[in-house]
Amino acid sequence: MIQSPGPTDPDPTDRRADGHKGLPQALSGRVRLVSVVGGVVPASVGIPLVLVVWAPLWFAVAWVVAYVTVSGVFCGLVYHRSTERLEQTWSTLVAILYAALPASAAYWSVRPQDWWAAVAIVMAYVAFEVSALPFLPINEWRLGVTLVAITVTVSGLFVINPIVAVGFLGAFAAIISAADRLRELKRDLEVHLAEAQRTIRHDPMTGLLNRRGLAWVFEQFAGDEITLALIDVDRFKAINDTHGHHVGDQVLIAVARELRERLGRTASLARLGGDEFVAVLAGAVELDNSLADRVNTSFLLHGRRSPIEVGLSIGVTQGSSANAAQRLLSQAGFAMRESKRQGATLSHFGIDLRDRLDRTLEITALAHGSQDEGELVPVAQAIVQDDCIAGCELLVRWRRPDGTLLLPGQFLPMAVEAGLMSTINEQMLEHAVRFAARFNHRPAAPFVSVNITATHLGDSGFCDRVHRLLLAYRVPPARLMIEITETEQLAGYGRWESAATDLRSLGVQLAIDDFGTGYSSIERLHHLPISHLKFDRTLVRSVSGPFGEIVAGVARFAKAVDIGIIAEGIETLGEYDAMRAFDIDAYQGYLFHRPESLDVVEAQIIEHGRHVARAAGERVA
C-alpha cells in the first residue's frame, strides 16, 4: 500500500525538473575568457611603458612576454574547461609577475615616486582579483595577494618610511578579510535564492513542479523532442465531495508519489492544478500502459485508516517543445479526454485525434465569428400536416471555404466538447425567429422549430432572450417551436422545466426531439411542459414489429393529453402509411421535402400556400 508522502519530500526528478540550484560557482569559459582579455590587453600595453621609466628595457620586454604567455595559455585552457587548479596556478603566476614591479622599482630606482607608481599598478591588480573572487572556485585565492603584499612591504622598507611600509600589511589584510566576507555573502544569497526559486516553481502540497516550474522545464528543453503525458485522477470530485478536501489532498499526495516512482528520475513531473498532473520526458519515449494502473492508498478519517483506490486517465503526445508548450498540452488533454470517454487508461494523440482536434479548433474559431474556416449556415426542412406545409425545422450546416457542407454529426460532437453549443444555439435561435418573420404578413404562416440544448434552455435569461427576439421581429410566440433532444439528461430537470414552463406561458411551442432514443417515460411525459413529440426515425422503422404496440400506446396517450406528434425521417410510402395508421398526421422526411436553403424553403412554402388557396377557391366555386 502506498503511504501518503509529506509535502516536504524531495523531488526525485532530474536537474531539469529540480529547478535552480544556486548561482554558478564559476564563470563559463567564454565569459571568463572575455574577463581575462579585458584585463590583459591594457595591462600588457600600459605596464611596460611605465616599467621602462626605472627598469632596463630587457626587463620590461621579458615582463610583458611572460605576462602575455601565461595569460594566453590560461585563456586557451579555460575556454575548454575551467578547473580550480588551473585558476589557482594562473593567479599565482600573475601575482609573481605583479610582485616583481615594486621589487624592480626598489632595485633599479632610488626615487620613491617610481615605487609608488609600481604599488598603484599592484593595487589595480588586487582590485581586479577581488572583483572576480565571488565567481571563482578558488579556496586558497589569498596566496597571490599575500605574495604581492609581502613584496610591497619588503621593498617599501628600502624606499619609504618603514612604518608606512609595514602599514601595507594591515591594508592587505583588511582587503583579504573583506573579500572573504563578500564571498560568504554571495554563498548565502545563493542558498536563499535557491529556496525562493524552489518555492516559486514547486507545488507546496505535493512537492512537484507547479505551472511556473513546468514553463521553466519547457524552456530548458529549448526545442528538443519531448514526450508529454497529461494525467487526470478519475472520480476525484466525488472523493472531495464524499470525504472532504483533506482526504482529497492525501489522495493527490499519494498519486504524486506513485507517479514519481513509476516515471523515475528521468521525468519532470508537475501538478498542473486540481487533480491534473503533467510528465515531461526527453525524446520520444514509449510509455507503458502500467503507468495508468490504479493507485491504492489509505487515508485517515475520524481516527480510522481507510483504504481508497483511484484510477488514472492519461493522454500522451510527442513533439518539439519550441514555442509549442500550449499546443502539446492541448493535444495531451484531448487524448486524455478520449481516454476517459472510451474507458481506456492511456490514449496516444495519433492521426485520428489530430484530425478531431483540428476540427474542434476550426469550429471554435468559426463559432466565434472567424471567416477563415467558412461559416455556419441554417437550412430548413419542411414539416407537412394535412397535406399542407405546417412548419419547418431549422438545421445547421458548416459551409467550408471550398463550398462543401458538413452535416451536424460531422462537427457538433466537437462543438459539444469545446463548450460551444450555447453560442451555436443562440445563432440558430435568431436565425429561426428571423426566418419566421418572413411570413408575418402571410395567411396560415408556418411555425419554425429549432434545436436548443436542455442545459442552455435552463440558463438564466434564456426566456427573456426569446421574448426579446419575438418582440423585435414581431413574431407570434406560437410560430416558434423549441426542440430538446430526448437523449439529453432530463432527469433532475428542475431548471429547464421551469424555463420550459415560462416559454409555454409565452405561447412558444416546446417539443422533445428524437423521441424513442432516450429515457422519457409515459408518466414523465404527462408532467413535462411540452406541446409536441417528434418520433425518431428509429421508432418509425420499428412500427411493423412488436414495438408497434408501444408506438400505438404512446400515440394514444399523446392524443389523450393533447400532445402533438411529428413523425421524423419518413422516407418511404410504407413508413408513411404505418404512421397514418396510428392517427399521426404531421410528418418530416425525404419522402416530402429534403433540407434546403432558407430561400428555397421560403419559396416552397409560398408556392404551396398559393396552391392550397387555388384549391380552396375551386372547391368553393
C-alpha positions as CSV (number, residue, x, y, z in Angstrom):
1,M,0.0,0.0,0.0
2,I,1.2,3.5,-0.9
3,Q,1.7,5.7,2.1
4,S,1.0,9.4,1.7
5,P,4.2,11.4,1.5
6,G,4.6,14.7,3.3
7,P,4.7,17.9,1.4
8,T,8.4,18.4,2.1
9,D,9.5,15.1,0.5
10,P,12.3,15.7,-2.0
11,D,11.5,15.8,-5.7
12,P,13.3,13.0,-7.3
13,T,13.3,14.5,-10.8
14,D,16.5,15.3,-12.7
15,R,18.2,18.7,-12.9
16,R,15.7,20.0,-15.5
17,A,12.9,19.4,-13.0
18,D,14.5,20.4,-9.8
19,G,14.9,24.0,-10.9
20,H,17.6,26.4,-9.9
21,K,20.4,25.0,-7.7
22,G,22.1,28.3,-6.9
23,L,24.3,30.8,-8.8
24,P,27.2,29.3,-10.8
25,Q,30.3,28.7,-8.7
26,A,32.4,29.7,-11.7
27,L,32.0,31.8,-14.7
28,S,31.6,30.0,-18.0
29,G,34.7,29.5,-20.2
30,R,33.6,32.2,-22.7
31,V,32.7,34.8,-20.0
32,R,36.0,34.1,-18.1
33,L,37.9,34.5,-21.4
34,V,36.4,37.9,-22.1
35,S,37.1,38.9,-18.5
36,V,40.8,37.9,-18.8
37,V,41.3,39.5,-22.2
38,G,39.7,42.7,-20.8
39,G,42.4,42.9,-18.2
40,V,45.4,41.5,-20.1
41,V,45.3,43.8,-23.2
42,P,45.5,47.2,-21.4
43,A,48.0,45.8,-18.8
44,S,50.4,44.3,-21.5
45,V,50.4,47.7,-23.2
46,G,50.4,50.2,-20.4
47,I,52.6,48.5,-17.7
48,P,55.8,48.2,-19.9
49,L,55.5,51.9,-20.8
50,V,55.6,52.7,-17.1
51,L,58.2,50.0,-16.3
52,V,60.9,51.4,-18.6
53,V,60.9,54.6,-16.5
54,W,63.1,52.8,-13.9
55,A,63.9,49.3,-15.2
56,P,66.0,48.2,-18.1
57,L,64.4,47.6,-21.5
58,W,65.2,43.9,-21.4
59,F,63.3,43.6,-18.1
60,A,60.2,45.4,-19.5
61,V,60.2,43.1,-22.6
62,A,60.7,40.0,-20.5
63,W,57.9,41.0,-18.2
64,V,55.4,41.6,-20.9
65,V,56.3,38.4,-22.8
66,A,55.9,36.4,-19.6
67,Y,52.6,38.1,-18.8
68,V,51.2,37.5,-22.3
69,T,52.4,33.9,-22.4
70,V,50.9,33.0,-19.0
71,S,47.6,34.7,-19.9
72,G,47.5,33.2,-23.4
73,V,48.0,29.7,-22.1
74,F,45.4,30.2,-19.4
75,C,42.8,31.6,-22.0
76,G,43.3,28.6,-24.2
77,L,42.8,26.1,-21.4
78,V,39.9,27.9,-19.6
79,Y,37.9,28.2,-22.8
80,H,37.5,24.4,-22.9
81,R,37.3,23.7,-19.2
82,S,37.9,25.8,-16.1
83,T,39.3,24.0,-13.1
84,E,40.2,25.1,-9.6
85,R,43.8,24.0,-10.1
86,L,44.1,26.0,-13.4
87,E,42.6,29.1,-11.8
88,Q,45.0,28.8,-8.8
89,T,48.1,28.3,-10.9
90,W,47.3,31.3,-13.2
91,S,46.5,33.5,-10.2
92,T,49.8,32.6,-8.5
93,L,51.9,33.2,-11.7
94,V,50.3,36.5,-12.4
95,A,50.8,37.5,-8.7
96,I,54.5,36.8,-9.1
97,L,54.7,39.0,-12.2
98,Y,52.9,41.9,-10.4
99,A,55.0,41.4,-7.3
100,A,58.1,41.9,-9.5
101,L,57.0,45.5,-10.2
102,P,57.6,47.1,-6.8
103,A,60.7,44.9,-6.3
104,S,62.2,46.2,-9.6
105,A,61.4,49.8,-8.6
106,A,63.2,49.4,-5.3
107,Y,66.2,47.7,-7.0
108,W,66.8,50.0,-10.1
109,S,65.3,53.3,-8.9
110,V,66.1,55.5,-5.9
111,R,63.1,57.7,-6.4
112,P,60.1,57.0,-4.1
113,Q,57.6,58.1,-6.9
114,D,58.7,55.2,-9.1
115,W,57.9,52.7,-6.3
116,W,54.6,54.4,-5.6
117,A,53.8,54.0,-9.3
118,A,54.5,50.3,-9.1
119,V,52.3,50.0,-6.0
120,A,49.4,51.7,-7.8
121,I,49.6,49.1,-10.6
122,V,49.7,46.3,-8.0
123,M,46.6,47.7,-6.2
124,A,44.8,47.7,-9.6
125,Y,45.7,44.0,-9.9
126,V,44.4,43.3,-6.4
127,A,41.1,45.1,-7.2
128,F,40.7,43.0,-10.3
129,E,41.3,39.8,-8.3
130,V,38.7,40.9,-5.6
131,S,36.1,41.8,-8.3
132,A,36.3,38.3,-9.8
133,L,36.6,36.5,-6.5
134,P,32.9,35.7,-5.8
135,F,32.7,33.7,-9.1
136,L,35.9,31.8,-9.0
137,P,36.2,28.3,-7.4
138,I,39.5,29.2,-5.6
139,N,39.9,28.0,-2.0
140,E,43.4,29.5,-1.5
141,W,43.0,32.6,-3.6
142,R,44.8,34.6,-0.9
143,L,48.2,33.1,-2.0
144,G,48.7,35.5,-4.8
145,V,47.5,38.6,-3.0
146,T,49.6,37.7,0.1
147,L,52.7,37.3,-2.1
148,V,52.1,40.7,-3.5
149,A,51.5,42.2,0.0
150,I,54.8,40.8,1.3
151,T,56.7,42.1,-1.7
152,V,55.2,45.6,-1.4
153,T,56.1,45.7,2.3
154,V,59.6,44.4,2.0
155,S,60.5,46.6,-1.0
156,G,59.0,49.6,0.8
157,L,61.3,49.2,3.7
158,F,64.2,50.3,1.4
159,V,62.3,53.1,-0.4
160,I,59.9,54.8,2.1
161,N,59.4,55.1,5.8
162,P,59.5,51.6,7.3
163,I,56.4,52.3,9.4
164,V,54.4,53.2,6.3
165,A,55.7,50.1,4.5
166,V,54.6,47.8,7.4
167,G,51.2,49.5,7.3
168,F,50.6,48.0,3.9
169,L,50.3,44.6,5.6
170,G,47.3,45.8,7.6
171,A,45.7,47.2,4.4
172,F,46.1,44.0,2.5
173,A,44.8,42.0,5.5
174,A,41.7,44.2,5.5
175,I,41.2,43.7,1.8
176,I,41.5,39.9,2.2
177,S,39.1,39.8,5.1
178,A,36.5,42.0,3.2
179,A,36.8,39.8,0.1
180,D,36.2,36.7,2.1
181,R,33.1,38.3,3.6
182,L,31.9,39.2,0.1
183,R,32.4,35.6,-1.0
184,E,30.4,34.3,2.0
185,L,27.6,36.8,1.4
186,K,27.4,35.6,-2.2
187,R,27.1,32.0,-1.0
188,D,24.3,32.9,1.5
189,L,22.4,34.7,-1.3
190,E,22.7,31.6,-3.4
191,V,21.0,29.5,-0.7
192,H,18.2,31.9,-0.2
193,L,17.7,32.4,-3.9
194,A,17.6,28.6,-4.5
195,E,14.9,28.3,-1.7
196,A,12.9,31.2,-3.1
197,Q,13.0,29.7,-6.6
198,R,12.0,26.3,-5.4
199,T,9.0,27.9,-3.6
200,I,8.1,29.8,-6.8
201,R,8.4,26.7,-9.0
202,H,7.0,24.0,-6.8
203,D,3.7,22.9,-5.5
204,P,3.8,23.2,-1.7
205,M,1.5,20.2,-1.2
206,T,3.0,17.5,-3.4
207,G,6.5,18.9,-3.8
208,L,6.1,18.6,-7.6
209,L,6.7,21.4,-10.1
210,N,3.8,23.9,-10.5
211,R,2.8,25.8,-13.6
212,R,5.7,28.2,-13.4
213,G,8.1,25.3,-12.9
214,L,6.6,23.5,-15.9
215,A,7.1,26.5,-18.0
216,W,10.8,26.6,-16.9
217,V,11.1,22.9,-17.9
218,F,9.9,23.7,-21.4
219,E,12.5,26.5,-21.6
220,Q,15.2,24.1,-20.6
221,F,14.4,21.6,-23.4
222,A,14.7,24.5,-25.8
223,G,13.1,22.9,-28.9
224,D,14.2,19.4,-28.2
225,E,11.9,16.5,-29.0
226,I,9.9,15.6,-25.9
227,T,7.2,13.2,-24.7
228,L,4.4,14.8,-22.7
229,A,1.7,13.0,-20.6
230,L,-1.3,14.6,-19.1
231,I,-2.6,12.6,-16.1
232,D,-6.1,13.1,-14.6
233,V,-7.3,11.4,-11.4
234,D,-10.7,9.7,-12.0
235,R,-13.6,10.4,-9.7
236,F,-11.6,13.0,-7.8
237,K,-14.5,15.4,-7.4
238,A,-16.6,12.6,-5.9
239,I,-13.8,11.8,-3.4
240,N,-13.7,15.5,-2.4
241,D,-17.4,15.8,-2.1
242,T,-17.8,12.5,-0.1
243,H,-14.8,12.6,2.2
244,G,-13.8,16.2,2.2
245,H,-10.8,18.2,0.8
246,H,-8.4,16.9,3.5
247,V,-8.8,13.4,2.1
248,G,-8.6,14.7,-1.4
249,D,-5.3,16.3,-0.6
250,Q,-4.0,13.0,0.8
251,V,-5.0,11.2,-2.4
252,L,-3.2,13.8,-4.6
253,I,0.0,13.4,-2.5
254,A,-0.2,9.6,-2.8
255,V,-0.8,9.9,-6.6
256,A,2.2,12.3,-6.9
257,R,4.5,9.9,-5.1
258,E,3.3,6.9,-7.1
259,L,3.8,8.8,-10.4
260,R,7.3,9.7,-9.4
261,E,8.1,6.1,-8.6
262,R,6.6,4.9,-11.9
263,L,8.2,7.5,-14.1
264,G,11.6,7.6,-12.4
265,R,14.2,10.3,-12.2
266,T,14.3,10.9,-16.0
267,A,10.9,12.6,-16.0
268,S,10.0,16.1,-15.0
269,L,6.7,15.9,-13.1
270,A,4.4,18.8,-12.4
271,R,1.0,19.3,-10.8
272,L,-0.9,21.4,-13.4
273,G,-3.7,22.2,-11.0
274,G,-6.6,20.4,-9.2
275,D,-6.2,16.7,-10.0
276,E,-4.2,17.1,-13.2
277,F,-0.5,16.2,-13.4
278,V,2.0,16.6,-16.3
279,A,5.0,14.5,-17.0
280,V,7.7,15.6,-19.5
281,L,10.4,13.3,-20.7
282,A,13.3,14.0,-23.2
283,G,12.9,12.4,-26.6
284,A,10.3,10.1,-28.0
285,V,9.5,7.7,-25.1
286,E,7.1,4.8,-25.3
287,L,5.2,4.9,-22.1
288,D,3.9,1.6,-20.8
289,N,0.2,1.1,-20.0
290,S,1.2,0.2,-16.5
291,L,1.7,4.0,-15.9
292,A,-2.1,4.2,-15.7
293,D,-2.5,1.3,-13.2
294,R,-4.9,2.2,-10.3
295,V,-3.4,3.8,-7.2
296,N,-4.1,2.1,-3.9
297,T,-3.6,4.2,-0.8
298,S,-5.3,4.9,2.5
299,F,-6.5,8.0,4.4
300,L,-7.0,8.8,8.0
301,L,-10.6,9.9,8.8
302,H,-12.1,10.2,12.3
303,G,-9.2,8.3,13.8
304,R,-9.5,5.3,11.4
305,R,-7.4,4.5,8.4
306,S,-9.5,3.5,5.4
307,P,-8.3,2.2,2.0
308,I,-9.2,4.0,-1.2
309,E,-8.4,3.3,-4.9
310,V,-8.3,5.7,-7.7
311,G,-7.9,5.3,-11.5
312,L,-5.9,7.4,-13.8
313,S,-6.8,8.7,-17.3
314,I,-3.7,9.6,-19.3
315,G,-3.2,11.3,-22.7
316,V,0.2,11.2,-24.3
317,T,1.7,13.2,-27.1
318,Q,5.1,13.8,-28.6
319,G,6.7,16.8,-30.4
320,S,9.1,19.7,-30.2
321,S,8.8,22.0,-27.2
322,A,10.0,25.0,-29.2
323,N,7.2,27.7,-28.7
324,A,4.6,24.8,-28.6
325,A,4.1,24.1,-24.9
326,Q,0.4,25.0,-25.0
327,R,-0.1,23.1,-28.2
328,L,1.4,19.9,-26.7
329,L,-0.7,20.4,-23.6
330,S,-3.9,20.7,-25.7
331,Q,-3.0,17.6,-27.6
332,A,-2.3,15.6,-24.4
333,G,-5.6,17.0,-22.9
334,F,-7.5,15.9,-26.0
335,A,-6.1,12.4,-25.8
336,M,-6.8,12.3,-22.0
337,R,-10.4,13.1,-22.6
338,E,-10.6,10.4,-25.2
339,S,-9.2,8.0,-22.7
340,K,-12.0,8.9,-20.3
341,R,-14.6,8.6,-23.0
342,Q,-13.5,5.2,-24.1
343,G,-12.8,3.9,-20.6
344,A,-9.2,3.3,-21.6
345,T,-6.4,4.1,-19.3
346,L,-3.8,5.5,-21.7
347,S,-4.5,7.2,-25.0
348,H,-2.0,8.4,-27.6
349,F,-2.5,11.5,-29.7
350,G,-2.4,10.0,-33.1
351,I,-3.6,10.9,-36.6
352,D,-7.3,10.4,-35.8
353,L,-7.2,12.5,-32.7
354,R,-5.2,15.1,-34.5
355,D,-7.9,15.5,-37.2
356,R,-10.5,15.8,-34.5
357,L,-8.6,18.4,-32.6
358,D,-8.0,20.4,-35.8
359,R,-11.7,20.2,-36.5
360,T,-12.5,21.3,-32.9
361,L,-10.2,24.3,-33.2
362,E,-11.8,25.2,-36.5
363,I,-15.3,25.0,-35.2
364,T,-14.2,27.1,-32.2
365,A,-12.9,29.8,-34.4
366,L,-16.0,29.5,-36.6
367,A,-18.4,29.8,-33.7
368,H,-16.7,33.0,-32.5
369,G,-17.1,34.7,-35.9
370,S,-13.9,33.8,-37.8
371,Q,-14.5,33.7,-41.5
372,D,-11.3,31.8,-42.2
373,E,-12.9,28.4,-41.7
374,G,-16.1,29.1,-43.6
375,E,-19.5,29.8,-41.9
376,L,-22.3,28.1,-40.0
377,V,-25.4,28.4,-42.2
378,P,-29.0,27.4,-41.5
379,V,-31.0,25.2,-43.8
380,A,-34.7,24.2,-43.3
381,Q,-36.7,21.1,-43.8
382,A,-40.5,21.4,-44.3
383,I,-43.0,19.7,-41.9
384,V,-46.2,18.5,-43.6
385,Q,-49.6,18.2,-41.8
386,D,-52.9,17.5,-43.6
387,D,-51.2,17.8,-46.9
388,C,-50.0,21.3,-46.1
389,I,-46.7,22.7,-45.1
390,A,-47.4,23.5,-41.5
391,G,-43.9,24.4,-40.4
392,C,-40.2,23.7,-40.9
393,E,-37.2,22.8,-38.8
394,L,-34.0,24.9,-39.0
395,L,-30.9,22.7,-39.2
396,V,-27.3,23.9,-39.0
397,R,-24.6,23.1,-41.6
398,W,-21.0,24.0,-41.8
399,R,-20.0,25.5,-45.2
400,R,-16.3,25.0,-45.6
401,P,-14.2,27.6,-47.5
402,D,-14.3,25.2,-50.5
403,G,-18.1,25.3,-50.5
404,T,-18.7,21.8,-49.1
405,L,-21.4,21.4,-46.5
406,L,-20.8,19.3,-43.4
407,L,-23.7,17.7,-41.6
408,P,-24.2,18.2,-37.8
409,G,-22.9,14.8,-37.0
410,Q,-19.6,15.8,-38.5
411,F,-18.9,18.7,-36.3
412,L,-21.5,19.2,-33.5
413,P,-19.9,16.5,-31.2
414,M,-16.7,18.5,-31.3
415,A,-18.6,21.7,-30.6
416,V,-20.1,20.0,-27.5
417,E,-16.6,19.0,-26.3
418,A,-15.4,22.6,-26.8
419,G,-18.4,24.0,-24.9
420,L,-19.7,25.9,-28.0
421,M,-23.3,24.7,-28.1
422,S,-24.6,27.8,-26.3
423,T,-23.0,30.0,-28.9
424,I,-24.4,27.9,-31.8
425,N,-27.8,27.7,-30.1
426,E,-28.0,31.5,-29.8
427,Q,-27.1,31.9,-33.5
428,M,-29.7,29.3,-34.6
429,L,-32.4,30.8,-32.4
430,E,-32.0,34.2,-34.0
431,H,-32.0,32.6,-37.5
432,A,-35.2,30.8,-36.6
433,V,-37.1,33.9,-35.4
434,R,-35.8,35.9,-38.4
435,F,-37.0,33.2,-40.8
436,A,-40.4,33.1,-39.1
437,A,-40.7,36.8,-39.5
438,R,-40.6,36.4,-43.3
439,F,-44.1,35.1,-43.1
440,N,-45.5,37.6,-40.7
441,H,-48.0,39.1,-43.3
442,R,-49.0,35.8,-45.0
443,P,-52.0,33.8,-44.1
444,A,-51.6,30.4,-42.4
445,A,-48.0,31.3,-41.7
446,P,-45.9,28.2,-40.7
447,F,-44.1,27.6,-37.4
448,V,-40.4,27.4,-37.3
449,S,-38.6,24.9,-35.0
450,V,-35.1,25.0,-33.8
451,N,-33.0,22.7,-31.6
452,I,-31.8,24.1,-28.2
453,T,-29.9,22.0,-25.7
454,A,-31.7,21.4,-22.4
455,T,-28.7,22.9,-20.4
456,H,-28.9,26.1,-22.5
457,L,-32.6,26.3,-22.2
458,G,-32.2,26.3,-18.4
459,D,-29.6,29.1,-18.5
460,S,-30.6,32.3,-16.7
461,G,-32.0,34.8,-19.0
462,F,-32.8,32.4,-21.9
463,C,-36.6,33.0,-21.8
464,D,-36.0,36.8,-21.8
465,R,-33.8,36.4,-24.8
466,V,-36.5,34.5,-26.6
467,H,-39.1,37.1,-25.7
468,R,-37.0,40.0,-26.9
469,L,-36.4,38.3,-30.2
470,L,-40.0,37.6,-30.7
471,L,-40.9,41.2,-30.0
472,A,-38.1,42.6,-32.1
473,Y,-39.2,40.6,-35.2
474,R,-42.9,40.8,-34.4
475,V,-43.3,37.0,-34.5
476,P,-46.3,35.5,-32.6
477,P,-44.9,33.1,-30.0
478,A,-46.9,30.1,-31.3
479,R,-44.9,30.2,-34.5
480,L,-41.7,29.3,-32.7
481,M,-41.1,25.8,-31.6
482,I,-38.1,24.9,-29.5
483,E,-36.9,21.3,-29.7
484,I,-35.0,19.5,-26.9
485,T,-33.2,16.2,-27.7
486,E,-34.6,13.4,-25.6
487,T,-31.2,11.8,-25.3
488,E,-30.0,14.7,-23.1
489,Q,-30.1,14.2,-19.4
490,L,-33.6,15.3,-18.4
491,A,-33.8,13.6,-15.1
492,G,-33.3,16.2,-12.4
493,Y,-34.8,18.7,-14.9
494,G,-35.9,21.3,-12.4
495,R,-34.1,24.3,-14.0
496,W,-35.0,23.6,-17.6
497,E,-38.6,22.6,-16.7
498,S,-39.0,26.0,-15.0
499,A,-37.7,27.7,-18.1
500,A,-39.9,25.5,-20.4
501,T,-43.0,26.4,-18.3
502,D,-42.2,30.1,-18.8
503,L,-41.8,29.6,-22.5
504,R,-45.1,27.7,-22.7
505,S,-46.8,30.6,-20.8
506,L,-45.5,32.9,-23.5
507,G,-47.1,30.7,-26.1
508,V,-43.9,29.2,-27.5
509,Q,-44.3,25.5,-28.6
510,L,-41.9,23.0,-27.0
511,A,-41.1,19.6,-28.4
512,I,-39.0,16.6,-27.4
513,D,-36.8,15.7,-30.4
514,D,-35.6,12.2,-31.3
515,F,-38.3,10.7,-29.0
516,G,-37.7,6.9,-28.7
517,T,-33.9,7.1,-28.4
518,G,-33.7,8.4,-24.8
519,Y,-35.1,7.9,-21.4
520,S,-38.6,9.5,-21.2
521,S,-41.3,7.5,-19.6
522,I,-45.0,7.9,-20.2
523,E,-45.6,9.1,-16.7
524,R,-43.0,11.8,-17.0
525,L,-44.4,13.0,-20.4
526,H,-47.6,13.8,-18.6
527,H,-45.8,16.3,-16.3
528,L,-43.3,17.8,-18.8
529,P,-44.4,21.2,-20.2
530,I,-44.3,20.1,-23.8
531,S,-46.6,20.6,-26.8
532,H,-45.1,18.0,-29.2
533,L,-43.2,14.8,-29.5
534,K,-41.0,14.2,-32.5
535,F,-40.8,10.4,-33.2
536,D,-37.2,9.5,-34.1
537,R,-36.6,7.6,-37.3
538,T,-35.6,4.5,-35.4
539,L,-39.0,4.5,-33.8
540,V,-40.7,5.0,-37.2
541,R,-38.8,2.0,-38.7
542,S,-39.9,-0.2,-35.7
543,V,-43.7,0.0,-36.1
544,S,-44.0,-3.1,-38.3
545,G,-42.8,-5.4,-35.4
546,P,-43.9,-5.9,-31.8
547,F,-42.6,-2.5,-31.0
548,G,-45.5,-1.1,-32.9
549,E,-47.8,-1.7,-30.0
550,I,-45.7,0.6,-27.8
551,V,-45.8,3.2,-30.5
552,A,-49.5,2.9,-30.8
553,G,-49.8,3.3,-27.0
554,V,-47.7,6.4,-26.9
555,A,-49.7,7.9,-29.8
556,R,-53.0,7.3,-28.0
557,F,-51.6,8.7,-24.8
558,A,-50.3,11.8,-26.6
559,K,-53.6,12.5,-28.2
560,A,-55.4,12.0,-24.8
561,V,-53.2,14.7,-23.1
562,D,-53.3,17.0,-26.2
563,I,-49.6,16.5,-27.1
564,G,-49.0,16.7,-30.9
565,I,-46.8,14.1,-32.7
566,I,-44.5,14.7,-35.6
567,A,-43.0,11.6,-37.3
568,E,-39.4,12.3,-38.4
569,G,-37.4,10.5,-41.1
570,I,-40.3,9.4,-43.3
571,E,-38.6,8.1,-46.5
572,T,-41.0,5.5,-47.9
573,L,-44.7,5.2,-48.5
574,G,-44.8,2.2,-46.2
575,E,-43.5,4.2,-43.3
576,Y,-46.0,7.0,-44.2
577,D,-48.9,4.6,-44.2
578,A,-47.7,2.9,-40.9
579,M,-47.7,6.3,-39.2
580,R,-51.1,7.2,-40.6
581,A,-52.4,4.0,-39.1
582,F,-51.6,5.4,-35.7
583,D,-53.5,8.6,-36.4
584,I,-50.4,10.6,-36.8
585,D,-50.8,13.5,-39.2
586,A,-47.6,15.5,-39.1
587,Y,-44.5,14.3,-41.0
588,Q,-41.0,15.3,-41.7
589,G,-38.7,13.4,-44.1
590,Y,-37.2,12.9,-47.5
591,L,-40.5,11.5,-48.8
592,F,-41.9,15.0,-48.6
593,H,-39.0,17.5,-48.6
594,R,-35.3,17.5,-48.2
595,P,-33.4,20.1,-46.2
596,E,-32.8,23.2,-48.4
597,S,-31.6,26.7,-48.1
598,L,-33.9,29.2,-46.4
599,D,-34.7,30.9,-49.7
600,V,-35.7,27.7,-51.4
601,V,-37.9,26.6,-48.4
602,E,-39.5,30.0,-48.3
603,A,-40.4,29.7,-52.0
604,Q,-41.8,26.2,-51.4
605,I,-44.0,27.4,-48.5
606,I,-45.3,30.4,-50.6
607,E,-46.0,28.3,-53.6
608,H,-47.6,25.6,-51.5
609,G,-49.8,28.3,-49.9
610,R,-50.9,29.6,-53.3
611,H,-51.7,26.0,-54.4
612,V,-53.8,25.5,-51.3
613,A,-55.6,28.8,-51.9
614,R,-56.4,27.9,-55.5
615,A,-57.7,24.5,-54.5
616,A,-59.9,26.1,-51.8
617,G,-61.3,28.5,-54.4
618,E,-62.1,25.8,-56.8
619,R,-63.9,23.9,-54.1
620,V,-66.0,27.0,-53.2
621,A,-66.8,27.5,-56.9
